[in-house]
Amino acid sequence: MGGGKAKVIIIGGPTATGKTEVAISLAEALDGEIINADSMQVYRHMDIGTAKPGPEQRALIPHHMLDVVDPDESFNASLYRSMALPLIEKIASKGKVPIVVGGTGLYIKILRGGLFSCPAADPELRRKLALEYDQLGALALYKKLEEIDPEAAARIHPNDKIRVTRALEIYQLTGKRPSDLARGHGFKDRPFNDLMFCLYLDREELYSRINRRCVRMIEEGLIDETRKLLEKGYSPELKPMQAIGYRHVTRYILGHWPLEEAIRQMQKDTRRYAKRQITWFKGEKEFIWL
């Protein structure tokens, strides 16, 4: 990996591919410490639904960037970078190997210094797009984004109003597709040297693992975990509470769905999420696929 900068191993890939287990094995072999790069595992009180490493796994290897904020606190990629970079330096200064692991591509990208400069928000255009979204429906605007920038659309859920409208806003302000802007940014100030690996399973095996994992989360107590979050006063409208698993179980708890439907929808949405993750990682050419 060369040079005087810290040497970092990054392990990415879609959900349910066994990233945590691989990272722990690597950390044991290389005398490393693990830095989380999963945007949901930063939240306290959300363990089962985020597939957070358990106490036994954390006892084996030091883990960082877990349980950083409460579910009602704001957190973003920039804040993640500001906290994770000093950890990388600290781990490397001890002669250990920092191992970054997670499926949130945005966190990995910004950690490496690879976010492009977006144009400032245009309030009038943003209101116009938000109104279109509300009047025409989520699918209409998402299809418009698919026509303009299928690569960017593949990384965004059709119901993610903020990201869909922001992508269209960037295109209308710059005349350039968001995915082209991101690709052309480059890495002018990479803070460390790295090797990046992406774990991959064939679709049938991956989807089977996802389906089993969703059932296992229910068996391990996701319903009680979600109920406790609601009892603590965390609104179902909070961004973390809208994450896969929690929003499905919340609908069950509130009586909107039977449990079987909640599990089925959770499995379906997790498979869709994994598909979007694969699309993102395939767009990052420096990953070595395993």
N, C-alpha and C positions, 0 to 999 in steps of 0.2 A: 504493500500500500504506500510505501515510500514517504520521504520528507520528514520534517520535524513536527508536523501536526499530529494530534491524537489519531489513533487508528481505531476505526469503529466498524463493527459488523451490524448490518441492518437486515432483519428478517421480516418480509412482508408477505402478502397473499390474502386470499379471501377468507372469510370466516369458516371455522370448522375444519381447517387443514392441519391443525396440530402445531401451530406456531409456538405456543408456550412450551410444549414438551421439547421441541427442537432447540429452543433458546436455552432452556435449563440444561440440556445435555451439552450444548456448546459451552455454556458458562462453566460447567463442571470440568470440561476438558481443557479449557483455555484460561481458567482462573478469571472469569469475567463477572460482571454485574449487569443486571437487566434494567433497561429503561423502557417503560411502557409507551407505545405510540398508538393506543386505542382511545378514541375521543370519549368513549363512555366509561372506561375504567378509571378515569380521573375523579369520578363522583363517589362520594361516601354513601354508604347505606345501599348501594346498588351492586351486589356481588354476583348473585346467581344469574340474573338476566344479562349481565355483561361478560359472563364466563371469566371472571377475574381469577387469577391464580389463588389457590387456597392457602391456608396457613402452613400446610406441610410443604408445599412448593416454595413458599416464601422463606421457610426455615432453611431450605437447602441453599438458596442463592439470594443475595440482597436484591430486592426489587425497588425501583424508583418510579415516581409519577403515577402512583396509585393512591386513591383516596385523598385527592388534593383539595377539592372543593365540595361544598354541599350542593344538592340538586337545584337549589334556587339561586345559586351564585353564577354569574356569567363567566364563561371560559371560552377561549378561542385559540386558533393556531398560533397567533403571535405571542400570546401569553405562554403557550406551551413551549415555544422556542426559547423564550427568555428564561424559563425555568430549567429546560432540559440541557441547554448548552453548558451552563456551569457544572452540571452533574457529569457530563462527558469529560470535561477538563479534570474534575476532581477524581473520577474513577481512573482515568489515564495516569494522573500524577502519582497514584498509588502503585503503578505498574500493572494494573488490571485492564482487562479488555471491556470497553463499553459495548453492550449488545442491545441495540434498539429493536423492539419487536412490536408489531401491531398491524392492523389492517386499514388504518386511516391514512390514506395516501397523502392527503393534504398536510397532515402533521409531518410526515416523512419529508415531503417536498420542501416545506418551509424550514424545517430543521437544517436541511442541506443548503439553504439560501436560495431556493428556487421558486419564489413567487414573483409573478410579473406585476408591474405597476398598473393598477386599474385606474381608469379615469374617475374623477370625482363624481359623486352621485348628482344626477340632475333631478331635483325634486318634482318638477312638472312632468318630465318624461316618466319618472317612477310612478307618479299618481295615475298617469294615463295607462301604463301597463298594468298596474294593480286593478284599475277599473275594468280593463279588458278581461283580465283573469277572472274577476268576479262575475262579469256579465256573460262572457262566452264560455266560461268553464275552464277547468284545469287542462283538460285534454286538448282543447283548441290551441292554447298558447304553447303547450308542450310540443304539439305537432309542428307549429311554426318554428320552434327551436330545432326540432329534428331536421327540418328542411334546410335551415341555415347552417347548423353545426351539429351533425349527428354524433360526433365524438363527444362534444360537451354534453349533449342530451343524454347519452348513454350513462353518464356519471351522475345524473340527477334524477331523483324520483319525480314522476309527473305531478304529484301533489305538493311538491316542495315549492310553494309560491315564491318565497324570497329568492331562491337560487335560480328558478326559471326566469323570473322577471329581471333579475340582475344580469343574467347572461344575455337576454335580449337587449337590455339597456346598454351593456358594453358594446354589443354589435352595432346598435343604432348610433352610439356616440363616436365610435372609432371607424366603423365600416369594415372592421376585421372580426373574424370569428374568434371567440374566446380561446378555443383550443389552439389556434395558430399563435395568438399572443403568448399563451403559456409556453408553447414549444419553443418560441423564438427568444424567450427571455435568457436562457442559459444560466450558468452558475459562475458569476464573476467573483464572488467572495465566499467560496466554500470554506466553512470553518474547520473542517477535519477531512482526513482521508478515509475512504470507506470501501467496503465490499458489500454489495447488496444481493440478497437471495430472495427469490419469490417461490413459495411453496405452491404446488399445483396437484390437483387430483382430477381424474377424468370426471365428466359431468355426472354420470350415473352414480359413481361412488360418492362424490361431493354432496349431491342432493340427498342421497340416502343417509349420510352422516348428519346433514342438517336436520332432516326429519327426526332422526333418533335423538339428536341433541335437544331439540325443542321439547320433546316428550320428557327427556331426562330433567330438563330445567323445571318442569312442572312437578315432577316427582321429588326433586330436591328442595322444593319450597318456594318457587317463584310467586305463587299466589300469596303466601303469607308475607313474603318480602314486599310485594307491591301493596298489599293491604296496610302494612306498617308505614310505608311511605305516605299513603293517603291519610292515615291516622295522625302522622306527624304534621299534617297540614300542607304537604306539597301538592300543588294543583295539578290535575291531569293535563292542563294546558302547558305546563313547563316543558321546555325542549327535551330534557332528559326523560321526562315521563311520557313523551311522545315517541320514544325510541322503540324499536322492534322488541316485542316481548312485553314490555311494560304497558304499552297502549292496548295491546290485545287482552292482557289479563285484566286491565282496568275495565274494559268493556264487559268482561265476564263478571267482575265484582259488582259493577253497577247494574247488572241484570240485562244488558243489551244483547249479549250473546250467550248461548250455552257453552260449556267448557270445550266440547268437541269442535265447535266453530272457531273459538278463540285459538285453539291449537292449530287448526287447519290454516287459518289466516296467518298465523305467526310463521308457520312453515313456508307458506307461499311467499310472504314478504321477505323472509330470510334468504330464500333461493334467489329472489330478484335482486336483493342487495349483493349477494355473492357474485351474481352475473355482472353487476355494475363495477364491483371491485376488480374482477378479472379484466374488464375493459380498461380500467384505469391503469393497472399494473402492466398490461400489454403495451400501453402507450409510453411507458418509461423504459427506454431501451437499455439502460445500464444494469437492470436486474438480471441476474443469472437464475434461470428457472430450474427448479429441482422437483 
